[in-house]
Structure formats: C-alpha cells, structure tokens
Amino acid sequence: MKITPSACALAVACVVFTSVATDLRADPAPAAHRARHAVKAKASGAGAAAKPAAADEPFSFRGIVLGETLDAFRSLEAARAIPAGSVAICETDTVAAALGMRFKTADSLTIACRWGHQEHDAWQASQAVVDGVPAIDHVLRFASPDGQGPLRLYEMSFVIDEATGSDLLNALDKKYGKARLDAGMERTASSATPVYVWENAVSSITLCFLPGTRSATLTYLLKHADAQVRSVERQWQTSSADTG
C-alpha cells in the first residue's frame, strides 16, 4: 500500500483525539489479570527483541499485534499509556458515523479504542507511550474482515513529536532494515513531508514527518485493510437498507 504525503495529512485528521465524554464506560480487565499479562509481555518482549520479525507475521507495537481480536486486546492488555491505571475505552469508530452506525454499541462493525483514565469521577484522555515518550494522540481501529467474524485490529496510529520520530526512524531501521523513502525521495533530500515505510508480506509501518507542526505520524497497518473496511461498509449499508 503506497502512502502519499496527502495520506499523511489524512492520518493526522483521523487521529485527532476527541475528548472522552463523562458517560463513556470502559471494560477493563481485572487488575490481577492485567498484572500477570504485563509480566508475561515483558518476558516475551525481551525474547522477541533478540530476533528479527518473521516476514509473514504482522507487525506489533509493544506486544499489541495487528490482526488480534478486540476481545483479546481488551481482556489481556496492559495499557501502553499514562497515567498508571489507564484502560481501553472502545466505541463505534467516528469514520463510520456517516454510515449510520450507532455509537457505544457492541453490535458495530467498526470500533476505535483509545486509552483513558478516571479523574474526579469522569473519564479523561490518557497518553499512549511511544518510544518511552507520551504521544500527542493515538487511536487503535478494529473491524470484522468479513462483517461476521470477530473484530480484529487493522490499524494503530500515533501522533508523536519530531524528536521522538527521529529516534524511532533509527530504531526501526535497526530492527527491520533500512526504510523505503516513499515517492522517490532520498534521505538527504529536503522535503516538506518525508515518508518512511517498512513492510513485510502482511503489514506495514509508516513514519510521516510533518515539519510544519514539528510532529510525526506513526501508523501500523494491515495490508489490504482498506478493502476489508470498504467491504464491511457495503455490508452495513446493505443490511441497513434491508431493515429500513
């Protein structure tokens, strides 16, 4: 999937963090369960760092793997966010609002999750932690590939500061090999929107620098996810027409 500079602008628009309303309800895992998982994730993460990722396995972000189910994410996660005690808050993706999908329903075919925490009896937005630094924004998107099976993670997007992006560029180069600089740009060339891409058989990581705002977008994406989401949208529209 080729990412263009305009796609970077779209990515920024898609991950603008809406305020977490006070009536949102999270479904956090029990504290003991989360703690056990955190220990396991730390141990497995140490082993994974010692070997390169397989070419046919989806990329992962701090143990969260593209393609995993929403249920697995919500029940097994240790929040990759601050402050401590943050949990996943999941609801109908705003991208699907124009299709008539209802918010805050388990029946939605597209779901967006963000981390949040309770403060003064209200839900507040938390900050995802990327490369050890709090991100400016984040969103994790889930959809059912066939409109009937379990919802699966197809995109993770983060807005980070420019310095963190530069550090990640080097770190990802070391882990996955030198990135492809999109649109024929070279590392030494000056450009308004440099876009770096790492990819394997099933997924990609895109790092897009936005000099105008001194920030960057980091996006993990399953390949062909756009076609799957369009298929879900068509099924939703068809079912809505049948029931209307």
PyMOL commands that set and color helices and strands:
alter all, ss='L'
color gray80, all
select helices_A, chain A and resi 5-14+31-48+70-76+94-99+162-176+182-184+225-243
alter helices_A, ss='H'
color red, helices_A
select strands_A, chain A and resi 60-61+64-65+81-82+87-92+110-119+122-125+127-130+133-134+137-143+152-161+180-181+195-199+203-210+215-222
alter strands_A, ss='S'
color yellow, strands_A
deselect
rebuild
show_as cartoon
